[in-house]
Amino acid sequence: MMVSTSPTLGAGLLIAAGLYQLTPFKNACLEHCRGPADFFMQHWRNGPGGAFRTGLVHGAYCLGCCWVLMGLLFVGGVMNLLWIGSITFFVLLEKVLPFGDRGGQVVGAMMIVASGAMLAP
């Protein structure tokens, strides 16, 4: 299942993900990733090279808003479909709902608290 058996590693990943959810960089990436049509209208470049570059930049913003969450797969299991579905659902809500950025910050704080629970004896 590729689950980390180390509570320290799991807690560290939760702390990292929780703190990242609270950063302005995460929100900036999320803002660009939320509205692809707006992004493409503002950053479009003509030609195949321009289209490739535009897609690459947009993909980097989308990766920037979700990369730490993918690390959480090692907390609950890379092959655990329920865990994968939960993270996917959270990313979807964060990108689609109008208050998704605030919800992401609340969940980030909850991740930090959960990491403390993982380390508690």
C-alpha positions in Angstrom: 0.0 0.0 0.0 3.1 2.3 0.3 2.1 3.7 3.7 4.7 5.3 5.8 5.0 3.4 9.1 6.9 6.3 10.7 4.7 8.6 12.8 7.4 11.3 12.6 7.4 11.2 8.8 3.6 11.2 8.6 3.4 14.1 11.1 6.1 16.0 9.2 4.2 15.6 5.9 1.0 16.8 7.6 2.8 19.9 9.0 4.4 20.7 5.7 1.1 20.4 3.9 -0.7 22.4 6.6 1.8 25.2 6.5 1.9 25.3 2.7 -1.9 25.7 2.7 -1.5 28.9 4.7 1.1 30.5 2.4 0.4 33.4 0.0 2.3 31.4 -2.7 -0.3 28.6 -2.5 -3.1 31.1 -2.9 -1.4 32.8 -5.8 -1.1 29.5 -7.6 -4.6 28.5 -6.8 -5.9 31.8 -8.2 -4.3 31.1 -11.5 -5.3 27.5 -11.6 -9.0 28.1 -10.7 -9.9 29.9 -13.9 -8.1 28.4 -16.9 -10.2 30.4 -19.4 -9.2 33.7 -17.7 -5.5 32.6 -17.6 -5.5 31.6 -21.2 -7.1 34.9 -22.3 -4.5 36.9 -20.5 -1.4 34.8 -21.3 -2.1 33.3 -24.7 0.8 33.2 -27.2 0.3 32.4 -30.9 1.8 29.4 -32.6 2.6 25.9 -31.4 5.5 27.1 -29.3 3.4 29.8 -27.6 0.6 27.4 -26.9 3.1 24.9 -25.4 4.6 27.7 -23.2 1.2 28.9 -22.1 0.2 25.3 -21.1 3.5 24.8 -19.4 3.1 27.9 -17.3 -0.5 27.1 -16.4 0.5 23.5 -15.5 3.2 24.9 -13.2 0.6 27.0 -11.4 -1.7 24.0 -11.0 1.2 21.9 -9.7 2.1 24.7 -7.4 -1.2 24.6 -5.6 -1.4 20.8 -5.2 2.2 19.3 -5.0 2.3 19.1 -1.2 -1.1 17.5 -1.0 0.3 14.7 -3.2 2.9 14.0 -0.5 0.1 13.2 1.8 -0.5 10.0 -0.2 2.4 8.5 1.9 0.5 9.3 5.1 -2.7 7.4 4.2 -1.3 5.1 1.5 -0.5 5.6 -2.2 -2.7 2.7 -3.2 -5.6 3.5 -0.8 -8.5 4.5 -3.0 -10.4 6.1 -0.2 -7.4 8.3 0.7 -6.8 9.2 -2.9 -10.4 10.0 -3.4 -10.5 12.2 -0.3 -7.5 14.2 -1.4 -9.0 14.5 -4.9 -12.3 15.7 -3.5 -10.6 18.3 -1.4 -8.6 19.6 -4.3 -11.8 19.8 -6.4 -13.6 21.7 -3.7 -10.7 24.1 -3.2 -10.6 24.9 -6.9 -14.3 25.1 -7.6 -15.9 26.7 -4.6 -15.8 30.4 -4.2 -14.5 30.2 -0.7 -12.1 27.3 -1.5 -9.0 29.3 -0.5 -10.4 29.9 3.0 -11.5 26.4 3.3 -8.0 25.3 2.3 -6.6 27.4 5.1 -9.0 25.9 7.6 -8.0 22.4 6.5 -4.3 23.4 6.6 -4.7 24.3 10.3 -6.5 21.0 10.9 -3.6 19.2 9.3 -1.2 20.9 11.7 -3.3 19.9 14.7 -3.6 16.3 13.4 0.1 16.1 13.1 0.3 16.8 16.8 -2.1 14.0 17.5 0.1 11.6 15.5 3.1 12.4 17.6 1.3 12.3 21.0 2.1 9.2 23.0 
